[in-house]
Amino acid sequence: MSEDDKPRGEPAVKAKLPNAKNIRSPEFTPHGISSGRGRGPRPSALTAAQARKRRRLGIAGTLVAVLAIAGATTWYVTRPGPQIEVTGAFGQSPKVTIPKKLVPENELKVSQKIKGTGTKIANGDTALVKFVFYQWAKGTGDKADESTSKELQSSYKLPAGQQVVPMPIGKTEVKGLDKGLVGQTAGSRVVLQVPPKEGFGQAGPQMGLGENDAVVFVVDVLAVYPKNAEAKGTAKPLDDKDLPSVGAMEAGKGPKLTVPKADPPKDMQVKTLIEGTGPKTTKDDTAFVNYKGVIWRDGKEFDNSWSKGSPAMFPLNTTEGMKGFFKGLQGQKVGSRVMLILPPDQGYGKEGNPQAGIKGDDTTVFVVDILGTVPK
């Protein structure tokens, strides 16, 4: 051994090694592996990529759980309260459920259960509807947070042929009903929660309503006709000086009707002045019309639906009363304007109509615009 290879003095640091027999197993483990008994983390058998994927999945799972809890909390806080339930086919008697836990409020509420695509209702229009309405009363005392309800009237329970009702919007005398139906469309089922201040008013007690009772209407809008609706089609000029002449429309009065200074015809006359483009009426139809009636003798007007602001419905199979009127409208196209000249036997008969100034021998003249037929 050379001199350079020989040790020179004591090493700078003396390592004191513990006696192996004095080392407890938790203090000494070959290669640092705890074999499951130590507190340190167990090394993973996953690759680095697999480990990163597992961490991402764990974070995603935690996020989903947090969102689910938050969503459930939000739903519970914002969950919908009790609502009026209306089921059944349009135009058929609906099933209506008004929850006891739903109490009337002081404001009008309008909702659509079925949305139609037909003509929109404007104030002054006439809607053909089927409806049912309910008394809706708030409880008192310890039941002030509850309500009671009772059906008061339903057009569905009227005899066949009478279930469809013409409703002049703006003239129903129920303010909330008039207001709530404006803007609705034909083909719609509308639910209206009407507060007492917009309800039947002084007529309420006659309907069985208390002073503070609200009402709930369910209305099926079958058809809508504009204010002062009139015939539309092809004009058929009438050139007979011995028959009445029919002129232009007068605002709120219908077409001008002038009776000639001549004797009336002995037989009933039906003259088409405007031919519509709709289907022909049958005796089984109920016609929805605007009309004006005058007495031939003096030209005096005795009835006018245009002036009343609402068309009228007439079943064409009627055999009593003015049978010529109903017979004359059969077989006419919807949209037509027809003039009917009715001698006494086809009009008001031998008794006439004293209240209207019609004598037993008077001939009457009508101008009728056939706006449509009533849905069955």
C-alpha positions, 0 to 999 in steps of 0.5 A: 500500500502506498503512503497516499492510500493509508488513512490519516487520523480519525474520520471527520464524522463518526457514524454511530450505527444502532444495534439491529437487535434494539430496533423495533419494527416500526422504526426500521423497515427494509427499503422504507416499505411499511408492509401495511403496518406503518402510517405512511402512504402506500405507494400506488401501482397506477401509472402517472396518467392513470393517477391523474385520471382518477383525481379528475374523476374524483373532482368531477364526482365531488362537483356533481354531488355539490351541484345535486345538493344545490339543485335540490335546495333550490328546487325546495326553495323555489318549488311551485305552490298549489295550482288550479288543475284543468284537464280534458279535451278542448270543447268538452266538459273539463275536470277542474280541481282547485286546491284548498291550499290555494287562496284567492288573491286581490289581482286578476290572474289569467293562464292558458291550459290550451293555446289556440291559433285562431283569431285574436279577441279584441274589445268589442268582439263577440266570442262563441264560448263554452264555460264553467265557473266556480265560487272561490272563497277564502277561509276564516279564523284558523283556516285563513290559509285555506279556501273552498270552491263550488261550481255555480254554472256550466254551459256544458250542462245545458241542453244540446244546441244551447251549450255554445254561448255568444259572449260580447267582450266588454259587455259581460258585466264581469270586468275581470272576464272582459279584461282577461279574454282580450288578446286570447285566441280562438281554440284556446282554453283559458283559466281566469282567477277573478278577484271580488273587485273585478267580479259580478259586483252587485249581481254577486248575491244573485249568483250565490256569491259573498261580498269577498268571494272570488270566481274562477272561470274556465273558458273554451274559445270556439270562435271569434267575430269582430265588432260590426262583422259583415258579409264578405263575398261577391256582390249580386246587384238587385235591380227591382224598383218594387223591392227594397234597396240595400245600401252601404254600411252605416256605422253601428247600424248595419246596411241602409235599408229603404222600402219602396212606395209600393205594395209588398209581394204576396209571396215570401222573397229570398234575395242573395245580395252578397254571395259568401265563399263558405259552406252552405247552411243546413236545417241542422245548423245554428246560424250566427248572424247580424241582422236588421228588420223593418216594417214594409208599411212605414219603413220603421226599424224594429230590431237591429243586432248591429245597433246592439253590438252583438250578433245573434244565434238562430237554430235553422230547424225552428218551426215556430214563430218566424218560420220564413226567417229560418227557412230563408237562411237554409242553403245559403253560403256562410259569408252571404248577405241575404234579404228576406221579405216575409208576408204575415204567414211567414213572419209574425202571423195574424197576431203580429208583434204589438211591442215592436209595432208590427200588425197582423197584416204587416209584411216585414223585411230583413237584411241578414249577414251570415257570419258563420255557423255555431260549432257543435 
